[in-house]
Amino acid sequence: MKEMANGMYRIQGEGAFEYLAKAQAQEREGKEVLHFEIGQPDFPTPQNIKDTAYESIENNFTGYVSATGILELKQAIQDEIEQTRGFRPSIEQILILPGAKPGIFFTMLGLVNPGDEVIYPDPGFPTYGSVAKYLNAGDVPIQLKEENEFRLNPNDIEERITDKTKLIILNSPQNPTGSVMTKKEIDRVAELADKNNIFILSDEIYSKMLYEASFHSPAVLDESKERTIILDGFSKSYAMTGWRLGYVIGPEEVIGRMGTLMINALSCTTSFVQKAGITALKGSQDPLTEMMKAFLERRNAIVEGLNSIPNFTCLHPQGAFYAFPNIKDTGMNSREMADHILYKAGVCCLPGSAFGEGGEGYLRFSYATSIETIQKAVQQIKDSFE
Ligand SMILES: Cc1ncc(COP(=O)(O)O)c(C=O)c1O
């Protein structure tokens, strides 16, 4: 076979899917595995959201729709952004997408030339570094430090800015550490981007999933008119991972061209799924409140449990639903430990190194599971060391 395009040899997969496959192989051999690897809520999609989708299909709302998204959903997003970020984007600033992930891909495809530099958090969501590599961009991971509770330090960003820096990616609340940047830190990054004329991609997919901390967006400074692209979606907050619904908000010119990318790549986002998205934003938020109540209890249970394992230490994550314990004192690296825990304790988590070199020495547990499963997993891990 002839070689594929060069970028195909640079793009990378995701550790979550690799470990899910390993866990499933164990299950095929008849072994029980407790799952902590996949980042999706274990709650069902709320009934009112499902009902809207059923009704829309019944009413034959099943054809192509506008490539950039249906007007009614964009209007609901305008209200949402006004309430949560304090400014009202224009309709032309909004692009609806099948999930948040295409928002990362299209934003980077739309803004980054080969040789441009992209700054992003390490450990961080694997897509950022992978797409930077795919585009032959200079990828500039910035190490998140446990001393700073895994919050991205604006001084570290400042040190790495060069005249090639095109894009800074922020993600707060963060995957995989659960850290939440302070308003001061976020504002400082927005000012740095403004001063140096750099785009920001602010991945705000966990913005509604907070415990003690509060949420701030760097988009407040420019109202997404100049440089800040907000990425948000429905997968996590409304337990809609399989529906594929997300959006980006950015400067009209950028969003317009990304809409043309959309026409070429996907035509549009599924019509009746967009209708369901309106119900998610406009309907009762009680299911989200209930889910976050459960996640808070689980967070407390898993942090306490992980801290009771010899040589494990774990901070209290402030958002999302991931715990990120430090395992450096065990003498194993994160892959060895994740494998030990899978094969000796029957618990599937992810090595921190699946999120970049900065994650070496840590594990990620997605605590989208019951308190009983959390307690059982902690006990099995303890037993595996005896
Ligand atoms: C930080 C972050 N951004 C984006 C996504 C992708 O979300 P979606 O499933 O809506 O594409 C995820 C999902 O795990 C995530 O953790």
The ligand as a Gaussian input file, in Angstrom:
#p B3LYP/6-31G(d) Opt

LIG

0 1
 C      -12.148000      18.456000      28.348000
 C      -13.064000      17.830000      27.372000
 N      -13.378000      18.484000      26.255000
 C      -14.203000      17.952000      25.327000
 C      -14.747000      16.705000      25.508000
 C      -15.597000      16.118000      24.415000
 O      -16.951000      16.237000      24.635000
 P      -18.002000      15.631000      23.602000
 O      -18.305000      14.244000      24.032000
 O      -19.204000      16.529000      23.686000
 O      -17.417000      15.656000      22.236000
 C      -14.451000      15.984000      26.667000
 C      -14.978000      14.612000      26.848000
 O      -14.455000      13.791000      27.554000
 C      -13.583000      16.557000      27.625000
 O      -13.237000      15.901000      28.744000

